[in-house]
Every structure is written in C-alpha cells, then in structure tokens.
C-alpha cells in the first residue's frame, strides 16, 4: 500500500456476527432503521428485497448472508446502511448489518492488505488495527457487483472437530 501515512480516512464501523467491519464514510449516504421492503422473486438469499428511497429503487442486501455468515432475524430496529453503488450510476444499495458502532478515523499506517492466504475471492480490501482489535474494511465493488459467493464467512459445511466445542477452542 503506497499511501502517505499521515493521510487519514473516516470509516463507518459496524458489527456482523462476531466481527468488526467498516465502509468508507465517503460512500455512505445514510443509516436507516429497517423499513418495508418489496420481495424479489427467485433472488439469491442475500438479496432480501427492494427499498423505495425517495423515489429511487435500491436493492437491499443482508450483509451477513452475502458474506457467508450465519443468518439473524431482521427486526424493525435492524440498521440498514445505504451506500452509493460503486458504478457509473451511483445507484443506492442498502446493506443490513447487526449494529452500527462508530465513525473511526484511521491513518494509512494502521492499514494492511489482507494476507495472501485469504485468496482472491473475498470482499476485504484492507485490514485495520485500532485499539487492539482488527477491523475488516470492505470493498463495496466486490459486494455489489457479483452474484458469486464471497469467501469470508465460515463455510456452511465446516464443523468443529469431534469432541471440541467452539467455546473450548477459543478458551485455550
């Protein structure tokens, strides 16, 4: 990453499942509470519907499902982050998350590229270190452009080895 380490960028951070994620503030239009959505027949499971945003139609994605994380019930207090789709049209897209946490300002020296072991089919653009935690900074282009599965979450077919519970594995 060839950036000036004094340059600072603001990120909107949010929680999904057990992880911290972020999007650039410059791409965020607004944060809404859940509203009525129009269902889309035969859509992928992560495309939960369409939203009428002041006369503009916006697809709404469940970011948990889009990233391969376990589903969570959606309620009236569920946040929807509305972002500008990274395309020539700048069409809005709604992203359902568990909780919006804060706006964080990070300098370039707090950022690192994801490890090559992660492979190329994931939407994590950069990993940030802040206050002793890691935050996955997402690439909106990867999330919005492709209908392909994204390799971020746990595989649906993966399970803990026999005799080991998740809580035991993390306690070691």
VENRA-V420457 format. One record per residue. N is the residue number from 1. OMEGA is omega in radians with two decimals (999 if undefined). Layout:
# VENRA-V420457
N:OMEGA, N:OMEGA
This chain:
# VENRA-V420457
1:-3.06, 2:-3.13, 3:3.05, 4:-3.06, 5:3.11, 6:3.13, 7:3.14, 8:-3.13, 9:3.11, 10:-3.12, 11:3.01, 12:-3.09, 13:-3.13, 14:-3.12, 15:2.99, 16:3.13, 17:-3.12, 18:-3.07, 19:3.08, 20:-3.10, 21:3.12, 22:3.04, 23:3.10, 24:3.13, 25:-3.11, 26:-3.14, 27:-3.08, 28:3.10, 29:-3.14, 30:3.05, 31:-3.11, 32:2.85, 33:-3.09, 34:3.11, 35:3.11, 36:3.14, 37:3.02, 38:3.14, 39:3.11, 40:-3.13, 41:3.07, 42:3.10, 43:3.04, 44:-3.06, 45:-3.10, 46:3.05, 47:-2.99, 48:3.10, 49:3.13, 50:-3.08, 51:3.04, 52:-3.10, 53:-3.14, 54:3.08, 55:3.11, 56:-3.14, 57:-3.12, 58:3.03, 59:3.12, 60:-3.10, 61:2.98, 62:-3.03, 63:3.05, 64:-3.10, 65:3.14, 66:-3.12, 67:3.09, 68:3.12, 69:3.13, 70:-3.14, 71:3.08, 72:3.11, 73:3.13, 74:3.14, 75:-3.13, 76:3.13, 77:3.13, 78:-3.14, 79:3.04, 80:3.08, 81:3.10, 82:-3.12, 83:3.01, 84:3.12, 85:-3.10, 86:3.11, 87:-3.11, 88:-3.08, 89:-3.07, 90:3.11, 91:3.10, 92:3.07, 93:3.08, 94:3.12, 95:3.12, 96:3.12, 97:3.13, 98:-3.07, 99:3.00, 100:-3.01, 101:-3.07, 102:2.93, 103:-3.04, 104:3.08, 105:-3.09, 106:3.03, 107:-3.08, 108:-3.13, 109:3.06, 110:-3.06, 111:3.08, 112:3.08, 113:3.08, 114:-3.13, 115:-3.14, 116:3.12, 117:3.13, 118:-3.12, 119:-3.06, 120:-3.06, 121:3.08, 122:-3.08, 123:-3.14, 124:3.14, 125:-3.04, 126:3.03, 127:-3.13, 128:3.02, 129:3.13, 130:3.08, 131:3.07, 132:3.13, 133:3.07, 134:-3.14, 135:3.12, 136:3.13, 137:-2.97, 138:3.08, 139:-3.10, 140:-3.13, 141:-3.14, 142:-3.10, 143:-2.99, 144:-2.98, 145:-2.96, 146:3.02, 147:-3.13, 148:3.04, 149:3.14, 150:-3.07, 151:3.08, 152:-3.07, 153:3.08, 154:3.10, 155:3.13, 156:-3.10, 157:-3.09, 158:3.05, 159:3.08, 160:3.10, 161:-3.12, 162:3.09, 163:-3.14, 164:3.06, 165:-3.13, 166:-3.11, 167:3.10, 168:-3.09, 169:-3.12, 170:-3.13, 171:-3.08, 172:999
